[in-house]
Amino acid sequence: MLRYLPLLLVLALWIYAFVDCLNTPEEEVRGMPKAVWIIVILLFGEVLVGPVAWLIAGKVRNAPRPDAAPDRWVAPDDNPEFLKSLRKDEDPEKD
């Protein structure tokens, strides 16, 4: 079983790079047109050149700025806007 692990890891990286390239918008692709990147990934995937080249040089990667607060999802019970909307929906005759 262990002898198949390298083959599975290469296949997983190959598939990941291919799907990542397909899902990347055209304006975020660097260096070559998207169609050429797909061909490079498919042709040179067995030797890992294509997928590694895509992951390193093919896509614009935006690192988060340390000074910017990340936009986080807030649970409904912690979201003041959601709680206000519930108060508006309450029936005034119940009180």
C-alpha positions in Angstrom: 0.0 0.0 0.0 2.8 2.4 0.9 4.4 2.0 -2.6 1.3 3.6 -4.1 1.5 6.7 -1.9 3.9 8.7 -4.2 1.7 8.0 -7.2 -1.4 9.1 -5.3 0.3 12.3 -4.1 1.4 13.2 -7.7 -2.1 12.5 -9.0 -3.7 14.6 -6.2 -1.4 17.6 -7.0 -2.1 17.2 -10.7 -5.8 17.2 -10.2 -5.7 20.1 -7.7 -3.6 22.3 -10.1 -5.9 21.5 -13.0 -9.1 22.3 -11.1 -7.5 25.4 -9.6 -6.5 26.6 -13.1 -10.0 26.0 -14.4 -11.7 27.9 -11.6 -9.3 30.9 -11.7 -10.7 33.9 -13.5 -8.8 34.9 -16.7 -7.7 38.3 -15.2 -5.9 36.5 -12.3 -3.8 34.3 -14.5 -0.2 35.4 -14.9 2.5 34.8 -17.5 0.5 32.9 -20.2 -3.1 32.6 -21.3 -5.3 30.3 -19.2 -5.6 27.8 -22.1 -1.8 27.5 -22.3 -1.6 26.9 -18.5 -4.1 24.1 -18.8 -2.1 22.4 -21.6 1.2 22.8 -19.5 -0.5 21.3 -16.5 -1.8 18.3 -18.4 1.3 17.7 -20.5 3.9 18.0 -17.7 1.8 16.8 -14.8 3.4 13.4 -14.5 6.8 15.0 -13.7 5.2 17.7 -11.5 6.7 20.5 -13.6 3.3 21.8 -14.8 1.4 21.8 -11.5 4.3 23.2 -9.5 4.8 25.9 -12.1 1.1 26.8 -12.0 1.1 27.0 -8.2 4.2 29.1 -8.1 4.0 31.4 -11.1 0.6 31.0 -12.7 -1.9 32.6 -10.4 -2.0 36.0 -8.6 -2.0 35.2 -4.9 -3.2 38.0 -2.7 -1.6 37.7 0.8 -3.8 39.3 3.5 -2.5 42.6 4.8 -1.7 42.4 8.5 -3.2 45.8 9.2 -6.6 45.0 7.6 -9.3 43.5 9.6 -10.6 40.3 7.9 -14.2 40.2 6.9 -15.6 37.4 9.1 -18.9 35.7 9.1 -20.9 36.5 12.1 -23.4 34.1 13.6 -27.0 35.4 13.5 -27.3 35.5 17.2 -24.2 37.7 17.4 -25.2 40.0 14.5 -26.8 43.2 15.8 -28.4 43.9 12.4 -30.1 40.6 12.4 -31.4 41.0 15.9 -32.8 44.4 15.0 -34.7 42.9 12.1 -36.2 40.4 14.4 -37.4 43.1 16.7 -39.1 44.9 13.8 -40.8 41.7 12.8 -42.3 41.1 16.2 -46.0 41.7 16.6 -46.7 44.7 18.8 -50.0 43.2 20.1 -48.2 40.4 21.9 -46.7 42.7 24.5 
